[in-house]
Amino acid sequence: MDVRCPVCSEADQVIAVPGVVAAGTTYKIGRVRLPGAREIADLPTAAALGASRHVMSRTQLAVWLSFPARHYTPWVRNQGYVLLLVAALVHLVVSLVIAMGQDPKWGEVLLAPFCLTGLFWMLGLLNVLGARGARRRDAAELTAREKALAVWERLRYCPRDNVAFEPGLDIAFHPSETREYLFGFRPGSR
């Protein structure tokens, strides 16, 4: 299929957007020094890459044209449960220590440990409830992200005119507007 740029009407330099992103992304594996701060917001942190000795760098064009990633790592959603487990264990140990004292009252045994563990309980519950809402939002956005990914895989880039476009539509946009095109304005998307 001959895909032509809607701006210059040429097909000789038209490239698939996933290919442009792959060509503009490099990985360094081994003993490398990790940057202190991320210079480009879309670059994942070392934790997101899965290893502390891997560094990924991208050209600005690859950042603009890349499919928008979620800005969290999967284990973040379970931190609330970890905090609740820590709170329960500390609460249990402190309750047992108080119960071994002289003539303890059960009110003291059960309620006094909240002075130490109350913050853990509160933060754990907030994290669990926030993760529940985020999971619900992710489920609601799933079909939109799948459709956007299908559109992203069809996008093409023309380096001659520095525009990205979807074949079959006569709309060209600057690479920095890729996110808005995928999730915002698209002809026939509503």
C-alpha positions as CSV (number, residue, x, y, z in Angstrom):
1,M,0.0,0.0,0.0
2,D,1.4,3.4,-1.0
3,V,1.0,5.8,1.9
4,R,1.6,9.4,1.0
5,C,2.2,12.4,3.3
6,P,-0.8,14.7,3.2
7,V,1.5,17.8,3.2
8,C,4.0,17.0,0.5
9,S,2.1,14.2,-1.3
10,E,5.3,12.1,-1.4
11,A,5.7,8.5,-0.2
12,D,9.5,8.1,-0.3
13,Q,10.2,9.1,3.3
14,V,7.1,8.1,5.1
15,I,7.9,5.9,8.1
16,A,5.7,4.0,10.6
17,V,5.6,5.8,14.0
18,P,6.5,2.7,16.0
19,G,9.6,2.4,13.9
20,V,10.6,6.0,14.5
21,V,10.2,5.4,18.3
22,A,12.3,2.2,18.1
23,A,15.0,3.9,16.1
24,G,15.2,6.9,18.5
25,T,15.4,4.7,21.6
26,T,18.7,3.3,22.9
27,Y,19.4,1.1,25.8
28,K,22.7,0.9,27.8
29,I,23.1,-2.3,29.8
30,G,25.9,-2.9,32.3
31,R,27.9,-0.7,34.5
32,V,26.5,2.7,33.8
33,R,25.9,5.6,36.1
34,L,22.2,6.4,36.5
35,P,21.2,10.0,36.1
36,G,20.1,11.9,39.2
37,A,17.0,13.5,37.7
38,R,15.1,12.7,34.6
39,E,15.5,15.3,32.0
40,I,12.6,14.2,29.9
41,A,9.4,13.4,31.7
42,D,8.5,10.4,29.6
43,L,11.6,8.4,30.4
44,P,11.0,5.7,32.9
45,T,12.9,5.5,36.1
46,A,15.2,2.6,36.9
47,A,12.5,0.9,38.9
48,A,10.2,0.9,35.9
49,L,12.9,-0.7,33.8
50,G,13.2,-3.5,36.2
51,A,16.9,-3.2,37.0
52,S,19.1,-0.5,38.4
53,R,21.9,-1.0,35.8
54,H,19.9,-0.3,32.7
55,V,19.5,3.2,31.2
56,M,17.2,4.1,28.4
57,S,17.5,7.3,26.4
58,R,15.3,8.7,23.7
59,T,15.4,11.4,21.1
60,Q,12.9,14.2,21.5
61,L,11.1,13.0,18.4
62,A,10.8,9.5,19.9
63,V,9.4,11.0,23.1
64,W,6.8,13.0,21.2
65,L,5.7,10.1,19.1
66,S,5.8,7.4,21.8
67,F,2.6,5.9,23.0
68,P,1.7,7.5,26.4
69,A,2.7,5.2,29.2
70,R,1.2,5.0,32.7
71,H,3.3,6.9,35.2
72,Y,3.4,4.3,37.9
73,T,4.9,0.9,38.5
74,P,2.6,-2.0,39.2
75,W,3.8,-2.7,42.7
76,V,2.7,0.8,43.8
77,R,-0.9,-0.4,43.9
78,N,-0.1,-2.9,46.7
79,Q,1.7,-0.5,49.1
80,G,-1.5,0.0,51.1
81,Y,-1.7,-3.7,51.9
82,V,1.9,-3.7,52.9
83,L,1.3,-0.8,55.3
84,L,-1.8,-2.5,56.8
85,L,0.2,-5.7,57.3
86,V,3.0,-3.8,59.1
87,A,0.5,-1.9,61.2
88,A,-1.2,-5.2,62.2
89,L,2.1,-6.9,63.1
90,V,3.3,-3.9,65.2
91,H,-0.1,-3.6,66.8
92,L,0.0,-7.3,67.7
93,V,3.5,-7.1,69.2
94,V,2.7,-4.0,71.3
95,S,-0.6,-5.5,72.5
96,L,1.2,-8.6,73.7
97,V,3.9,-6.5,75.5
98,I,1.2,-4.5,77.2
99,A,-0.8,-7.7,78.1
100,M,2.3,-9.2,79.8
101,G,2.4,-6.2,82.2
102,Q,1.0,-6.1,85.7
103,D,-2.8,-6.1,85.8
104,P,-3.6,-4.9,82.3
105,K,-7.1,-3.7,81.3
106,W,-8.3,-5.0,78.0
107,G,-9.1,-1.5,76.8
108,E,-5.4,-0.6,77.3
109,V,-4.2,-3.7,75.6
110,L,-6.3,-3.1,72.4
111,L,-6.4,0.7,72.1
112,A,-3.0,1.8,73.4
113,P,-1.0,0.4,70.4
114,F,-3.0,2.8,68.1
115,C,-0.7,5.5,69.4
116,L,2.2,3.8,67.6
117,T,0.3,2.2,64.7
118,G,-2.4,4.7,64.0
119,L,-0.4,6.5,61.2
120,F,0.3,3.2,59.5
121,W,-3.4,2.2,59.6
122,M,-4.5,5.5,58.2
123,L,-1.9,5.7,55.4
124,G,-2.5,2.0,54.5
125,L,-6.3,2.6,54.3
126,L,-5.8,5.7,52.2
127,N,-3.5,3.8,49.8
128,V,-5.9,0.9,49.5
129,L,-8.9,3.1,48.8
130,G,-6.9,5.2,46.3
131,A,-5.6,2.1,44.5
132,R,-9.2,0.8,44.3
133,G,-10.3,4.0,42.7
134,A,-7.3,4.0,40.3
135,R,-8.0,0.4,39.3
136,R,-11.6,1.3,38.6
137,R,-10.4,4.3,36.5
138,D,-8.0,2.0,34.7
139,A,-10.8,-0.4,33.9
140,A,-12.9,2.4,32.6
141,E,-10.1,3.7,30.4
142,L,-9.1,0.3,29.1
143,T,-11.2,0.4,25.9
144,A,-10.0,4.0,25.1
145,R,-6.4,3.0,25.5
146,E,-6.8,-0.1,23.3
147,K,-8.4,2.1,20.6
148,A,-5.7,4.7,21.0
149,L,-3.0,2.0,20.7
150,A,-4.6,0.7,17.5
151,V,-4.5,4.2,16.0
152,W,-0.9,4.8,17.2
153,E,0.2,1.6,15.4
154,R,-1.3,3.0,12.2
155,L,0.3,6.4,12.4
156,R,3.0,7.4,10.0
157,Y,5.7,10.1,10.2
158,C,7.1,12.2,7.3
159,P,10.6,13.6,8.2
160,R,10.6,15.9,5.2
161,D,7.7,18.0,6.6
162,N,8.1,16.9,10.3
163,V,4.5,15.8,10.6
164,A,2.7,12.7,11.8
165,F,-0.5,11.6,10.2
166,E,-3.0,8.7,10.0
167,P,-3.2,7.1,6.6
168,G,-6.6,7.7,4.9
169,L,-7.2,11.0,6.7
170,D,-5.9,14.3,5.3
171,I,-5.0,15.6,8.8
172,A,-1.3,16.2,9.6
173,F,-0.1,17.2,13.0
174,H,3.2,18.1,14.7
175,P,4.8,15.1,16.5
176,S,4.4,17.0,19.9
177,E,0.6,16.8,19.4
178,T,0.5,13.0,19.3
179,R,-1.2,12.6,22.7
180,E,-3.8,15.1,21.9
181,Y,-4.5,13.4,18.6
182,L,-4.7,9.9,20.2
183,F,-6.9,10.8,23.2
184,G,-8.5,14.1,22.1
185,F,-9.5,15.2,18.6
186,R,-9.8,12.6,16.0
187,P,-12.3,12.7,13.1
188,G,-15.1,10.3,13.8
189,S,-13.9,9.4,17.3
190,R,-17.1,10.5,19.1
